[in-house]
Amino acid sequence: MSNRYTHGHHESVLRSHRRRTAENSAGYLVPHLSGDQDLLDVGCGPGTITVDLAARVRRVTALEVSEPALQLARETATAAGVANIDFAIGDAQHLDLPDACFDVVHAHQVLQHLADPVAALREMIRVTRPGGLVAVRDADYHGFIWYPAVPGLDRWLELYQEVARANHAEPDAGRHLYAWALAAVGDASTGSAAEVIPSASAWCFATEADRSWWSESWAARATESDFAEQAREAGHPDTELAAIAAAWREWGASPGGWLLIPHGEVLIRTQ
Ligand SMILES: C[S@@+](CC[C@H](N)C(=O)[O-])C[C@H]1O[C@@H](n2cnc3c(N)ncnc32)[C@H](O)[C@@H]1O
């Protein structure tokens, strides 16, 4: 089953993705990285995490299903003066790569967008060398907690779930990751994996600067991005999308406003 990427690569989406670093998005993996490893970053997007990971390992392959996204990752690497990254087009669910060719295979906020995340995990395990690591992290949208209560944000969450699920995606992937990893490991075709290690971490946006950045990004995403286009295609009028944008701005302007975004994480140590 093929599926459409819910967010697309509108500037408002990239604004959000470009704040990501190895520290704030791959903290569970960083202690396991070393300069003798080759790493595959699946669904690298604009590549800010990729560039950070490249500083910690020997060589990185940045893989994307989207050529425009891969081009953004190339530009991020060039701007950062990072030269140990190769760039490749591919689909996480059918990697055109030999078995056992990477020490670490990483995917951040990718499995939630796939129609078959377990197939992607099997592929990630397949291309990892024995004793290597597969590392995945995804948000869980129903787990978002915010303050103060803004009714328009409840509507945003419902609409996000509807649009993502119409794309055969799983917006609550965070809570599914461990079960998906166990299913992938249990599949005989991948061999056996020694260890599946679940963990969790969160992003918290609360300062005025963080609230302004997140709320303006989502206000624009609600009206201008691929998400907005898909919502319109599903019959949601511009007035509804404008109300969601206004709700994000209301939250952003609320003194003491606070947002928690929980993430599931899994490390799979291959055998
Ligand atoms: C939410 S973004 C995450 C980007 C990056 N990992 C980060 O966290 O900043 C998800 C990315 O996965 C890519 N993607 C979606 N489906 C994919 C697939 N089947 N194979 C590889 N990449 C895919 C999208 O193009 C998008 O750039």
The ligand as a Tripos MOL2 file, in Angstrom:
@<TRIPOS>MOLECULE
LIG
   27    29     1     0     0
SMALL
NO_CHARGES

@<TRIPOS>ATOM
      1 C1          8.6150   14.3940    9.4680 C.3       1 LIG1
      2 S1          9.8440   14.3080    8.2470 S.3       1 LIG1
      3 C2         11.2800   13.9350    9.2400 C.3       1 LIG1
      4 C3         12.5700   14.4080    8.6260 C.3       1 LIG1
      5 C4         13.7990   14.2030    9.5110 C.3       1 LIG1
      6 N1         14.0140   12.8090    9.8220 N.3       1 LIG1
      7 C5         13.6460   15.0380   10.7530 C.2       1 LIG1
      8 O1         13.2190   14.5060   11.7850 O.co2     1 LIG1
      9 O2         13.9100   16.2470   10.6920 O.co2     1 LIG1
     10 C6          9.5390   12.7450    7.4520 C.3       1 LIG1
     11 C7         10.3790   12.5410    6.2050 C.3       1 LIG1
     12 O3         10.2100   11.1830    5.7610 O.3       1 LIG1
     13 C8         10.2060   11.2010    4.3490 C.3       1 LIG1
     14 N2          9.5110    9.9880    3.9060 N.ar      1 LIG1
     15 C9          8.1650    9.7830    3.8450 C.ar      1 LIG1
     16 N3          7.9150    8.5500    3.3670 N.ar      1 LIG1
     17 C10         9.1120    7.9550    3.1380 C.ar      1 LIG1
     18 C11         9.5180    6.6760    2.6400 C.ar      1 LIG1
     19 N4          8.6150    5.7570    2.2820 N.pl3     1 LIG1
     20 N5         10.8340    6.4030    2.5500 N.ar      1 LIG1
     21 C12        11.7710    7.3400    2.9010 C.ar      1 LIG1
     22 N6         11.4460    8.5740    3.3730 N.ar      1 LIG1
     23 C13        10.1430    8.8680    3.4950 C.ar      1 LIG1
     24 C14         9.4820   12.4910    3.9720 C.3       1 LIG1
     25 O4          9.7910   12.8940    2.6510 O.3       1 LIG1
     26 C15         9.9900   13.4410    5.0530 C.3       1 LIG1
     27 O5         11.0980   14.1900    4.6210 O.3       1 LIG1
@<TRIPOS>BOND
     1     1     2 1
     2     2     3 1
     3     2    10 1
     4     3     4 1
     5     4     5 1
     6     5     6 1
     7     5     7 1
     8     7     8 2
     9     7     9 1
    10    10    11 1
    11    11    12 1
    12    11    26 1
    13    12    13 1
    14    13    14 1
    15    13    24 1
    16    14    15 ar
    17    14    23 ar
    18    15    16 ar
    19    16    17 ar
    20    17    18 ar
    21    17    23 ar
    22    18    19 1
    23    18    20 ar
    24    20    21 ar
    25    21    22 ar
    26    22    23 ar
    27    24    25 1
    28    24    26 1
    29    26    27 1
@<TRIPOS>SUBSTRUCTURE
     1 LIG1         1 GROUP 0 **** ****
